[in-house]
Amino acid sequence: SVEHYEIALKRLRPADRELIVARFEMGLAFEEVAVATGKPTAAAARLAVVRAMNKLTVELKSITGTGARL
């Protein structure tokens, strides 16, 4: 649910939240995410977003008590 997503998002480090919001809520391309977050390249931004999403998945699982997947 949206509520679970918001709770899980708040549990992340600010840098990880920024990456997820930039990519998925604002719909920025990886090149734009790189510029917005100070990453050196689009590839670095993509990798950082993947890592942030993995952390978000862990938080969602802890909230829901399930094997929730994004």
C-alpha positions as CSV (number, residue, x, y, z in Angstrom):
1,S,0.0,0.0,0.0
2,V,1.0,3.6,-0.3
3,E,1.1,3.9,3.5
4,H,3.6,1.1,3.7
5,Y,5.7,2.7,0.9
6,E,5.8,6.0,2.7
7,I,6.7,4.5,6.0
8,A,9.5,2.4,4.4
9,L,10.8,5.4,2.5
10,K,11.1,7.5,5.7
11,R,13.2,4.8,7.2
12,L,15.9,5.2,4.5
13,R,18.8,7.5,4.6
14,P,18.0,10.9,3.0
15,A,20.3,10.2,0.0
16,D,18.5,6.9,-0.7
17,R,15.1,8.7,-0.4
18,E,16.3,11.3,-2.8
19,L,17.3,8.8,-5.4
20,I,14.0,6.9,-5.3
21,V,11.9,10.0,-5.3
22,A,13.9,11.5,-8.3
23,R,13.6,8.3,-10.3
24,F,10.2,7.0,-9.6
25,E,8.1,9.8,-8.2
26,M,9.5,12.6,-10.4
27,G,10.2,10.2,-13.4
28,L,13.7,11.6,-14.0
29,A,16.0,9.7,-16.4
30,F,19.2,8.3,-14.9
31,E,21.2,11.1,-16.4
32,E,18.9,13.6,-14.7
33,V,19.1,11.7,-11.5
34,A,22.9,11.8,-11.7
35,V,22.8,15.6,-12.0
36,A,20.2,16.1,-9.3
37,T,22.1,13.9,-6.8
38,G,25.7,14.6,-7.6
39,K,26.5,11.2,-9.1
40,P,29.3,11.3,-11.7
41,T,27.4,9.4,-14.4
42,A,24.0,8.0,-15.4
43,A,25.4,4.5,-14.7
44,A,26.5,5.5,-11.2
45,A,23.0,6.9,-10.6
46,R,21.4,3.7,-11.9
47,L,23.4,1.6,-9.6
48,A,22.7,3.9,-6.6
49,V,18.9,3.7,-7.4
50,V,19.1,-0.1,-7.6
51,R,20.8,-0.2,-4.2
52,A,18.3,2.2,-2.7
53,M,15.4,0.1,-4.0
54,N,16.9,-3.0,-2.4
55,K,17.0,-1.1,0.9
56,L,13.4,0.0,0.4
57,T,12.4,-3.6,-0.3
58,V,14.0,-4.8,3.0
59,E,12.1,-2.0,4.9
60,L,8.8,-3.0,3.2
61,K,9.3,-6.6,4.2
62,S,10.0,-5.6,7.8
63,I,6.8,-3.5,7.8
64,T,4.5,-6.0,6.1
65,G,6.1,-9.2,7.5
66,T,5.9,-10.7,4.0
67,G,8.1,-11.3,1.1
68,A,6.9,-8.1,-0.6
69,R,8.7,-7.4,-3.8
70,L,8.8,-4.2,-5.9
